[in-house]
Amino acid sequence: MVNHDYVYAVDRDFGPFFLKVCSYFPFNAKLYVNGHEYAKRQLARQEIAFAALDNGILSWPIPSACKRSDRFVTALARA
């Protein structure tokens, strides 16, 4: 059995996230972020109106604005 420590925080750009760290060597860590929350925060930052769901976006007037955010989140997930 392995114990894990969790750190919960809120980032201005990514929104809520948590870091999961193994308490034993080699101290592996995983960062969990929500891509939908990131996209919503980027739309709000660009002052683009959108209809938000709990964990997603229902509609927005400029689809290309979300595609830019989605490409970034996809690239981040692959890294």
N, CA, C and O atoms as a printed pandas DataFrame, in Angstrom:
     atom_number atom_name residue_name chain_id  residue_number  x_coord  y_coord  z_coord
0              1         N          MET        A               1    0.856   -1.180    0.000
1              2        CA          MET        A               1    0.000    0.000    0.000
2              3         C          MET        A               1    0.901    1.242    0.000
3              4         O          MET        A               1    1.880    1.318    0.741
4              5         N          VAL        A               2    0.551    2.188   -0.831
5              6        CA          VAL        A               2    1.330    3.417   -0.968
6              7         C          VAL        A               2    0.466    4.601   -0.545
7              8         O          VAL        A               2   -0.693    4.705   -0.946
8              9         N          ASN        A               3    1.022    5.474    0.249
9             10        CA          ASN        A               3    0.309    6.682    0.660
10            11         C          ASN        A               3    0.584    7.804   -0.326
11            12         O          ASN        A               3    1.670    7.902   -0.897
12            13         N          HIS        A               4   -0.413    8.640   -0.511
13            14        CA          HIS        A               4   -0.275    9.809   -1.371
14            15         C          HIS        A               4   -0.686   11.052   -0.597
15            16         O          HIS        A               4   -1.580   11.009    0.248
16            17         N          ASP        A               5   -0.022   12.149   -0.898
17            18        CA          ASP        A               5   -0.403   13.447   -0.351
18            19         C          ASP        A               5   -1.011   14.261   -1.478
19            20         O          ASP        A               5   -0.576   14.171   -2.626
20            21         N          TYR        A               6   -2.003   15.042   -1.151
21            22        CA          TYR        A               6   -2.699   15.860   -2.144
22            23         C          TYR        A               6   -2.598   17.328   -1.761
23            24         O          TYR        A               6   -2.706   17.693   -0.590
24            25         N          VAL        A               7   -2.390   18.154   -2.766
25            26        CA          VAL        A               7   -2.384   19.603   -2.579
26            27         C          VAL        A               7   -3.444   20.164   -3.523
27            28         O          VAL        A               7   -3.382   19.954   -4.735
28            29         N          TYR        A               8   -4.411   20.874   -2.960
29            30        CA          TYR        A               8   -5.476   21.476   -3.746
30            31         C          TYR        A               8   -5.260   22.983   -3.811
31            32         O          TYR        A               8   -4.907   23.610   -2.813
32            33         N          ALA        A               9   -5.476   23.562   -5.001
33            34        CA          ALA        A               9   -5.289   25.002   -5.162
34            35         C          ALA        A               9   -6.135   25.489   -6.329
35            36         O          ALA        A               9   -6.723   24.698   -7.067
36            37         N          VAL        A              10   -6.185   26.808   -6.481
37            38        CA          VAL        A              10   -6.891   27.437   -7.588
38            39         C          VAL        A              10   -5.922   28.384   -8.278
39            40         O          VAL        A              10   -5.306   29.240   -7.643
40            41         N          ASP        A              11   -5.800   28.216   -9.584
41            42        CA          ASP        A              11   -4.924   29.062  -10.384
42            43         C          ASP        A              11   -5.768   30.070  -11.148
43            44         O          ASP        A              11   -6.906   29.784  -11.519
44            45         N          ARG        A              12   -5.210   31.240  -11.379
45            46        CA          ARG        A              12   -5.944   32.291  -12.091
46            47         C          ARG        A              12   -6.280   31.863  -13.519
47            48         O          ARG        A              12   -7.362   32.181  -14.012
48            49         N          ASP        A              13   -5.380   31.153  -14.188
49            50        CA          ASP        A              13   -5.607   30.747  -15.575
50            51         C          ASP        A              13   -6.280   29.387  -15.701
51            52         O          ASP        A              13   -7.181   29.229  -16.525
52            53         N          PHE        A              14   -5.868   28.404  -14.909
53            54        CA          PHE        A              14   -6.367   27.043  -15.054
54            55         C          PHE        A              14   -7.556   26.718  -14.175
55            56         O          PHE        A              14   -8.248   25.731  -14.424
56            57         N          GLY        A              15   -7.812   27.514  -13.160
57            58        CA          GLY        A              15   -8.909   27.219  -12.261
58            59         C          GLY        A              15   -8.483   26.221  -11.204
59            60         O          GLY        A              15   -7.296   26.125  -10.894
60            61         N          PRO        A              16   -9.427   25.475  -10.643
61            62        CA          PRO        A              16   -9.076   24.531   -9.584
62            63         C          PRO        A              16   -8.240   23.364  -10.133
63            64         O          PRO        A              16   -8.486   22.867  -11.232
64            65         N          PHE        A              17   -7.255   22.945   -9.344
65            66        CA          PHE        A              17   -6.424   21.807   -9.715
66            67         C          PHE        A              17   -5.938   21.128   -8.444
67            68         O          PHE        A              17   -6.052   21.674   -7.346
68            69         N          PHE        A              18   -5.391   19.926   -8.614
69            70        CA          PHE        A              18   -4.744   19.297   -7.470
70            71         C          PHE        A              18   -3.503   18.552   -7.923
71            72         O          PHE        A              18   -3.397   18.097   -9.062
72            73         N          LEU        A              19   -2.573   18.446   -6.993
73            74        CA          LEU        A              19   -1.301   17.774   -7.201
74            75         C          LEU        A              19   -1.271   16.557   -6.293
75            76         O          LEU        A              19   -1.464   16.670   -5.083
76            77         N          LYS        A              20   -1.028   15.392   -6.881
77            78        CA          LYS        A              20   -0.977   14.134   -6.132
78            79         C          LYS        A              20    0.490   13.692   -6.072
79            80         O          LYS        A              20    1.113   13.472   -7.110
80            81         N          VAL        A              21    1.040   13.563   -4.868
81            82        CA          VAL        A              21    2.456   13.228   -4.685
82            83         C          VAL        A              21    2.572   11.950   -3.864
83            84         O          VAL        A              21    1.972   11.827   -2.796
84            85         N          CYS        A              22    3.349   11.005   -4.374
85            86        CA          CYS        A              22    3.618    9.772   -3.635
86            87         C          CYS        A              22    4.561   10.096   -2.483
87            88         O          CYS        A              22    5.520   10.849   -2.651
88            89         N          SER        A              23    4.288    9.531   -1.326
89            90        CA          SER        A              23    5.099    9.857   -0.149
90            91         C          SER        A              23    6.334    8.963   -0.016
91            92         O          SER        A              23    7.075    9.086    0.960
92            93         N          TYR        A              24    6.566    8.072   -0.972
93            94        CA          TYR        A              24    7.729    7.194   -0.963
94            95         C          TYR        A              24    8.588    7.430   -2.198
95            96         O          TYR        A              24    8.104    7.928   -3.214
96            97         N          PHE        A              25    9.857    7.071   -2.103
97            98        CA          PHE        A              25   10.766    7.195   -3.233
98            99         C          PHE        A              25   10.216    6.408   -4.406
99           100         O          PHE        A              25    9.778    5.278   -4.193
100          101         N          PRO        A              26   10.205    6.909   -5.601
101          102        CA          PRO        A              26   10.875    8.084   -6.166
102          103         C          PRO        A              26   10.011    9.345   -6.168
103          104         O          PRO        A              26   10.265   10.253   -6.960
104          105         N          PHE        A              27    9.009    9.424   -5.312
105          106        CA          PHE        A              27    8.182   10.623   -5.118
106          107         C          PHE        A              27    7.515   11.087   -6.421
107          108         O          PHE        A              27    7.588   12.262   -6.782
108          109         N          ASN        A              28    6.877   10.165   -7.104
109          110        CA          ASN        A              28    6.155   10.511   -8.327
110          111         C          ASN        A              28    5.060   11.515   -8.013
111          112         O          ASN        A              28    4.476   11.500   -6.930
112          113         N          ALA        A              29    4.791   12.387   -8.975
113          114        CA          ALA        A              29    3.745   13.397   -8.793
114          115         C          ALA        A              29    2.909   13.494  -10.063
115          116         O          ALA        A              29    3.422   13.321  -11.168
116          117         N          LYS        A              30    1.631   13.770   -9.901
117          118        CA          LYS        A              30    0.720   13.998  -11.023
118          119         C          LYS        A              30   -0.049   15.280  -10.759
119          120         O          LYS        A              30   -0.511   15.531   -9.645
120          121         N          LEU        A              31   -0.177   16.083  -11.800
121          122        CA          LEU        A              31   -0.931   17.330  -11.728
122          123         C          LEU        A              31   -2.224   17.134  -12.499
123          124         O          LEU        A              31   -2.202   16.765  -13.673
124          125         N          TYR        A              32   -3.343   17.378  -11.848
125          126        CA          TYR        A              32   -4.657   17.218  -12.459
126          127         C          TYR        A              32   -5.294   18.590  -12.649
127          128         O          TYR        A              32   -5.510   19.323  -11.684
128          129         N          VAL        A              33   -5.593   18.933  -13.906
129          130        CA          VAL        A              33   -6.285   20.180  -14.221
130          131         C          VAL        A              33   -7.511   19.838  -15.064
131          132         O          VAL        A              33   -7.549   18.790  -15.709
132          133         N          ASN        A              34   -8.493   20.702  -15.060
133          134        CA          ASN        A              34   -9.722   20.500  -15.818
134          135         C          ASN        A              34   -9.672   21.374  -17.070
135          136         O          ASN        A              34   -9.695   22.601  -16.975
136          137         N          GLY        A              35   -9.604   20.749  -18.229
137          138        CA          GLY        A              35   -9.517   21.480  -19.491
138          139         C          GLY        A              35  -10.735   22.343  -19.774
139          140         O          GLY        A              35  -10.614   23.414  -20.369
140          141         N          HIS        A              36  -11.915   21.884  -19.350
141          142        CA          HIS        A              36  -13.124   22.687  -19.552
142          143         C          HIS        A              36  -13.068   23.973  -18.732
143          144         O          HIS        A              36  -13.469   25.037  -19.205
144          145         N          GLU        A              37  -12.577   23.871  -17.523
145          146        CA          GLU        A              37  -12.468   25.051  -16.669
146          147         C          GLU        A              37  -11.454   26.033  -17.257
147          148         O          GLU        A              37  -11.659   27.246  -17.208
148          149         N          TYR        A              38  -10.368   25.507  -17.809
149          150        CA          TYR        A              38   -9.369   26.361  -18.452
150          151         C          TYR        A              38   -9.996   27.113  -19.633
151          152         O          TYR        A              38   -9.801   28.320  -19.775
152          153         N          ALA        A              39  -10.740   26.407  -20.469
153          154        CA          ALA        A              39  -11.375   27.041  -21.625
154          155         C          ALA        A              39  -12.363   28.127  -21.181
155          156         O          ALA        A              39  -12.412   29.202  -21.778
156          157         N          LYS        A              40  -13.154   27.846  -20.131
157          158        CA          LYS        A              40  -14.099   28.853  -19.629
158          159         C          LYS        A              40  -13.377   30.090  -19.112
159          160         O          LYS        A              40  -13.818   31.213  -19.356
160          161         N          ARG        A              41  -12.283   29.896  -18.407
161          162        CA          ARG        A              41  -11.532   31.042  -17.874
162          163         C          ARG        A              41  -10.894   31.859  -18.983
163          164         O          ARG        A              41  -10.810   33.083  -18.880
164          165         N          GLN        A              42  -10.439   31.194  -20.052
165          166        CA          GLN        A              42   -9.843   31.929  -21.161
166          167         C          GLN        A              42  -10.898   32.737  -21.918
167          168         O          GLN        A              42  -10.631   33.862  -22.339
168          169         N          LEU        A              43  -12.089   32.172  -22.092
169          170        CA          LEU        A              43  -13.170   32.921  -22.740
170          171         C          LEU        A              43  -13.566   34.128  -21.892
171          172         O          LEU        A              43  -13.782   35.217  -22.424
172          173         N          ALA        A              44  -13.660   33.942  -20.585
173          174        CA          ALA        A              44  -14.011   35.052  -19.697
174          175         C          ALA        A              44  -12.915   36.118  -19.724
175          176         O          ALA        A              44  -13.206   37.314  -19.699
176          177         N          ARG        A              45  -11.672   35.685  -19.775
177          178        CA          ARG        A              45  -10.551   36.635  -19.816
178          179         C          ARG        A              45  -10.569   37.473  -21.091
179          180         O          ARG        A              45  -10.215   38.652  -21.070
180          181         N          GLN        A              46  -10.986   36.854  -22.214
181          182        CA          GLN        A              46  -11.080   37.564  -23.489
182          183         C          GLN        A              46  -12.407   38.308  -23.634
183          184         O          GLN        A              46  -12.683   38.914  -24.669
184          185         N          GLU        A              47  -13.224   38.251  -22.577
185          186        CA          GLU        A              47  -14.532   38.908  -22.536
186          187         C          GLU        A              47  -15.448   38.448  -23.664
187          188         O          GLU        A              47  -16.129   39.253  -24.299
188          189         N          ILE        A              48  -15.451   37.138  -23.901
189          190        CA          ILE        A              48  -16.332   36.524  -24.883
190          191         C          ILE        A              48  -17.478   35.879  -24.119
191          192         O          ILE        A              48  -17.254   35.074  -23.215
192          193         N          ALA        A              49  -18.711   36.234  -24.484
193          194        CA          ALA        A              49  -19.890   35.690  -23.799
194          195         C          ALA        A              49  -20.042   34.206  -24.121
195          196         O          ALA        A              49  -19.817   33.788  -25.256
196          197         N          PHE        A              50  -20.424   33.413  -23.124
197          198        CA          PHE        A              50  -20.646   31.988  -23.323
198          199         C          PHE        A              50  -21.624   31.486  -22.277
199          200         O          PHE        A              50  -21.788   32.084  -21.214
200          201         N          ALA        A              51  -22.270   30.376  -22.601
201          202        CA          ALA        A              51  -23.189   29.727  -21.661
202          203         C          ALA        A              51  -22.453   28.546  -21.050
203          204         O          ALA        A              51  -22.121   27.588  -21.748
204          205         N          ALA        A              52  -22.201   28.612  -19.755
205          206        CA          ALA        A              52  -21.402   27.586  -19.069
206          207         C          ALA        A              52  -22.280   26.485  -18.495
207          208         O          ALA        A              52  -23.397   26.724  -18.037
208          209         N          LEU        A              53  -21.743   25.280  -18.532
209          210        CA          LEU        A              53  -22.321   24.143  -17.832
210          211         C          LEU        A              53  -21.453   23.872  -16.612
211          212         O          LEU        A              53  -20.442   24.546  -16.412
212          213         N          ASP        A              54  -21.831   22.894  -15.794
213          214        CA          ASP        A              54  -21.014   22.565  -14.625
214          215         C          ASP        A              54  -19.592   22.176  -15.023
215          216         O          ASP        A              54  -18.622   22.615  -14.405
216          217         N          ASN        A              55  -19.481   21.353  -16.053
217          218        CA          ASN        A              55  -18.154   20.903  -16.482
218          219         C          ASN        A              55  -18.042   20.999  -18.000
219          220         O          ASN        A              55  -17.711   20.020  -18.671
220          221         N          GLY        A              56  -18.315   22.166  -18.526
221          222        CA          GLY        A              56  -18.215   22.352  -19.969
222          223         C          GLY        A              56  -18.809   23.678  -20.399
223          224         O          GLY        A              56  -19.129   24.541  -19.582
224          225         N          ILE        A              57  -18.945   23.811  -21.707
225          226        CA          ILE        A              57  -19.483   25.033  -22.295
226          227         C          ILE        A              57  -20.617   24.631  -23.224
227          228         O          ILE        A              57  -20.433   23.780  -24.094
228          229         N          LEU        A              58  -21.780   25.232  -23.052
229          230        CA          LEU        A              58  -22.949   24.914  -23.870
230          231         C          LEU        A              58  -22.869   25.607  -25.213
231          232         O          LEU        A              58  -23.051   24.974  -26.253
232          233         N          SER        A              59  -22.597   26.908  -25.200
233          234        CA          SER        A              59  -22.537   27.652  -26.463
234          235         C          SER        A              59  -21.696   28.903  -26.296
235          236         O          SER        A              59  -21.526   29.417  -25.191
236          237         N          TRP        A              60  -21.174   29.383  -27.421
237          238        CA          TRP        A              60  -20.387   30.618  -27.453
238          239         C          TRP        A              60  -20.468   31.166  -28.859
239          240         O          TRP        A              60  -20.636   30.396  -29.804
240          241         N          PRO        A              61  -20.351   32.490  -29.033
241          242        CA          PRO        A              61  -20.565   33.095  -30.345
242          243         C          PRO        A              61  -19.382   32.928  -31.313
243          244         O          PRO        A              61  -19.571   33.016  -32.526
244          245         N          ILE        A              62  -18.180   32.691  -30.803
245          246        CA          ILE        A              62  -16.994   32.610  -31.663
246          247         C          ILE        A              62  -16.340   31.245  -31.443
247          248         O          ILE        A              62  -15.511   31.105  -30.544
248          249         N          PRO        A              63  -16.693   30.234  -32.248
249          250        CA          PRO        A              63  -16.154   28.889  -32.021
250          251         C          PRO        A              63  -14.631   28.816  -32.084
251          252         O          PRO        A              63  -14.028   28.000  -31.388
252          253         N          SER        A              64  -14.007   29.644  -32.896
253          254        CA          SER        A              64  -12.548   29.581  -33.009
254          255         C          SER        A              64  -11.854   29.944  -31.702
255          256         O          SER        A              64  -10.720   29.523  -31.471
256          257         N          ALA        A              65  -12.513   30.716  -30.847
257          258        CA          ALA        A              65  -11.910   31.086  -29.565
258          259         C          ALA        A              65  -11.718   29.853  -28.685
259          260         O          ALA        A              65  -10.700   29.741  -28.002
260          261         N          CYS        A              66  -12.673   28.930  -28.688
261          262        CA          CYS        A              66  -12.535   27.714  -27.889
262          263         C          CYS        A              66  -11.565   26.740  -28.534
263          264         O          CYS        A              66  -10.891   25.989  -27.829
264          265         N          LYS        A              67  -11.481   26.736  -29.835
265          266        CA          LYS        A              67  -10.552   25.826  -30.498
266          267         C          LYS        A              67   -9.119   26.158  -30.137
267          268         O          LYS        A              67   -8.302   25.250  -29.984
268          269         N          ARG        A              68   -8.789   27.435  -29.998
269          270        CA          ARG        A              68   -7.431   27.817  -29.597
270          271         C          ARG        A              68   -7.136   27.286  -28.199
271          272         O          ARG        A              68   -6.057   26.747  -27.954
272          273         N          SER        A              69   -8.082   27.435  -27.289
273          274        CA          SER        A              69   -7.904   26.943  -25.925
274          275         C          SER        A              69   -7.818   25.425  -25.918
275          276         O          SER        A              69   -7.019   24.851  -25.177
276          277         N          ASP        A              70   -8.632   24.772  -26.735
277          278        CA          ASP        A              70   -8.649   23.316  -26.783
278          279         C          ASP        A              70   -7.321   22.769  -27.295
279          280         O          ASP        A              70   -6.832   21.760  -26.785
280          281         N          ARG        A              71   -6.736   23.414  -28.288
281          282        CA          ARG        A              71   -5.433   22.967  -28.801
282          283         C          ARG        A              71   -4.370   23.058  -27.723
283          284         O          ARG        A              71   -3.516   22.177  -27.616
284          285         N          PHE        A              72   -4.412   24.118  -26.918
285          286        CA          PHE        A              72   -3.435   24.267  -25.853
286          287         C          PHE        A              72   -3.596   23.185  -24.799
287          288         O          PHE        A              72   -2.608   22.612  -24.339
288          289         N          VAL        A              73   -4.824   22.903  -24.417
289          290        CA          VAL        A              73   -5.075   21.880  -23.401
290          291         C          VAL        A              73   -4.668   20.502  -23.935
291          292         O          VAL        A              73   -4.114   19.696  -23.187
292          293         N          THR        A              74   -4.935   20.219  -25.217
293          294        CA          THR        A              74   -4.530   18.943  -25.812
294          295         C          THR        A              74   -3.017   18.807  -25.810
295          296         O          THR        A              74   -2.484   17.749  -25.476
296          297         N          ALA        A              75   -2.325   19.875  -26.181
297          298        CA          ALA        A              75   -0.867   19.848  -26.177
298          299         C          ALA        A              75   -0.325   19.667  -24.766
299          300         O          ALA        A              75    0.668   18.968  -24.563
300          301         N          LEU        A              76   -0.966   20.289  -23.803
301          302        CA          LEU        A              76   -0.541   20.175  -22.411
302          303         C          LEU        A              76   -0.737   18.736  -21.919
303          304         O          LEU        A              76    0.098   18.215  -21.179
304          305         N          ALA        A              77   -1.821   18.106  -22.323
305          306        CA          ALA        A              77   -2.102   16.730  -21.896
306          307         C          ALA        A              77   -1.091   15.745  -22.484
307          308         O          ALA        A              77   -0.765   14.739  -21.853
308          309         N          ARG        A              78   -0.601   16.029  -23.679
309          310        CA          ARG        A              78    0.367   15.131  -24.317
310          311         C          ARG        A              78    1.762   15.295  -23.732
311          312         O          ARG        A              78    2.587   14.388  -23.846
312          313         N          ALA        A              79    2.039   16.430  -23.109
313          314        CA          ALA        A              79    3.395   16.691  -22.589
314          315         C          ALA        A              79    3.712   15.850  -21.382
315          316         O          ALA        A              79    4.808   15.951  -20.830
